[in-house]
Amino acid sequence: MPSLDMKGPYPLTPAKVDEVVRDRSCGNFAIGYLKQDGKFVVRYVGRADSDLNAVLKQQPTDVSTKFKWSYAPNEKTAFDKHCKTWHDFGASAQLECEEHPEPPKGTNWKCPCCDFFG
């Protein structure tokens, strides 16, 4: 079973994002919901190349939407984790993010899981 290795889940509200994601750094996130048994179901994975707090607050939400998150030490690590979680959690077949994650602008990084180049 794949692991997100992220903190949470938390309600996806601006107040909760401000409370738990304090540093304005790069990082990764997963958005989903909780099943009745408490299991977090991943619907979307993403990343922020500079300000995870701001990117999370731009995501669509409703009252049942939850998020998990983690900081990354740099953009390359965030990109690699974004690709890995996208593949691990079903890629376009199961996630609402249908397109393969793109590397940051100005880079030519390759996906660590497949031969995808942005």
Secondary structure, DSSP 4 states (H G I P E B T S, - for coil): ------EEEEE--HHHHHHH--S---EEEEEEEE-TTS-EEEEEEEEESS-HHHHHHTS---TT-EEEEEE-SSHHHHHHHHHHHHHHTTHHHHSS--SPPPPPTT--PBPSSSS-B-
